[in-house]
């Protein structure tokens, strides 16, 4: 079984781990309602994607069911 001949220094170990960091998610504002959304996704607040209404919101569904 392979066993390291020498101890790995903290500097060498940390250099190897430089790419293991987390990055915060990218957030953009919806051009229709100005709500924060993830890029390239439909807005859950207003239902628009790229200026086109693509889905109904929860409020619209509740209003339709109440009628």
Secondary structure, DSSP 8 states (H G I E B T S, - for coil): ----SS---HHHHHHHTTT--------EE-TTT--EE-TTS--TTT-EETTEE-S--HHHHHHHHH-
